[in-house]
Amino acid sequence: MCIRDRNNIGSVYKKLGRLDEALNYFTRCQELLTRDNSHKFFLAINLNNIGSILLEKGNISKALGLFKNSKKIIDEYVDLNHYLRTFVILNIGKASAAQPKNIKKALDYMKYCEEKQKKIFGENSPAYAQVLKEMGLVY
């Protein structure tokens, strides 16, 4: 089974709410990705996927670390207005918001994403609405 297949299966399990199974597939995918440096961009996406599951499971600090690592890799490959970059920054904001001492920082991340998502997708997009929803949850 290839890396992309494992990632897709993990995504399906995550959508079904079967987080442990999703994490298992993403972790197996991660093991393969770390062996081969030619897939760094996909590695960043996978780190973001693992981080989102860990955040849902309450492992905030580990999730935040994975999101920051993902952003660091993504920044090597895309410009500042790339949509994947904004999704990772939104996740950094969500993880930061889960730590009461970081609420202001979380909102700063989310406001940045709000500006970028509006520019990239427009005000009527689901991606833009998601950012507004996350900001509302923090307020």
Protein Blocks (a to p, Z undefined) as FASTA:
>chain_A
ZZklmmmmmmmmmmnopaklmmmmmmmmmmmmmmpmklmmmmmmmmmmmmmmmmmnopam
lmmmmmmmmmmmmmmmmcfkbfklmmmmmmmmmmmmmpmklmmmmmmmmmmmmmmmmmmn
opkbfklmmmmmmmmmmZZ
